[in-house]
Amino acid sequence: MPKLLKNILQSAFFLGIGALLIWWALRPLTPEQRTDIKNSIFQANYWPVIPAFIIGVFSHLVRAVRWKLLMHPLGYNPKTSNTFYAVMIGYLANLAVPRLGEIARCGILARYEKIPADKLIGTMIAERAVDLLCLILVMFITVMVQIDVVGTFFSEKIWTPMSDKIASANGSQLVVMIGIAAVVVFLIYFLLKRFARSKAAIKLKALIRGVMEGILSIGKMQKKGWFIFHTVLIWVLYFGMLYAGFYCMKETSELGPKACLALLSFGSIAMIITPGGIGAYPIFIQQTLLLYNIHETSGYAFGWIVWGAQTILVFALGIYSVIGLAVAKKHTAATPA
């Protein structure tokens, strides 16, 4: 199957999931409830979106700087501007095809900064692993600080279904999965050993070596403290961006830090499920706000406002980054060696 067609089909599939979630959420609503949602969106105060945008820009910039820290142990020091452009273009690509942006940003930086793409992929994997650990930590803190509110919701909506699904898997299924994984690993090892001197094997070994070197760069950093600082700062900025959004609606303006922490946790999960959280994000936000006695139509409207603001920011910065890279390339080409 041609790569372009494959990407189109993949994009259509995930966007279809988002559209299905939107339909599923709106289907049980009465005409009056749909009117309430529209009125809440149109009557919202959008001035707080400005500071939210500013905080959002800083969060993306901090992420670009943190990514640079992972490249230092590998002997590379790319421009912060190019790293930022690559990050934002990656986010822009993710709006269309999930995970495409991760490969896109590595390819862009490899092209403009002459850094091996395999090593960049390794640093990206290390970065995402850290983000996943942070999300788990944020969710744990969310549950612990308000066990009476979020704890029950987490147990009923997330933990219990996951536990039941794992428990329903019988032992034979687990053995089969482990067996398949073992066969795949053995097959790769055998082929690499059997055709060790072939060009394909040499390239594959180099690719694996480069990716592993990028992943292990996190343990070779001399500035681990700065990496931790930037990681914490990213999530603090995410929190601040969402908290500023509370003041867009009268119903949410009285919510406190605990509610914001809960929205940050469950909203982050929604952003993983569908491209840019389309369809899923407003539903997760609505269901979470029900825990804080926010009416379902107001919660759904707030979810769309926050999702819309985040998407507009990513789209605007992504387009700006495409233009910025083009200008930088033109300026570099016009400068005498």
Protein Blocks (a to p, Z undefined) as FASTA:
>chain_A
ZZklmmmmmmmmmmmmmmmmmmmmmmmpcfklmmmmmmmmmmpcfklmmmmmmmmmmmmm
mmmmmmmmmmmmnopacdfklmmmmmmmmmmmmmmmghklmmmmmmmmmmmnopafklmm
mmmmmmmmmmmmmmmmmmmmmmmmmmmlmmmmmmmmmmmmmmmmmmmpcfklmmmmmmmm
mmmmmmmmmmmmmmmmbmklmmmmmmmmmmmmmmmmmmmpfblmlmmmmmmmmmmmmmmm
mmmmmmmpmklmmpcfklmmmmmmmmmmmmmmpghhiojlmmmmmmmmmmnopafklmmm
mmmmmmmmmmmmmmmmmmmmmmmmmmmmmmmmmpcZZ
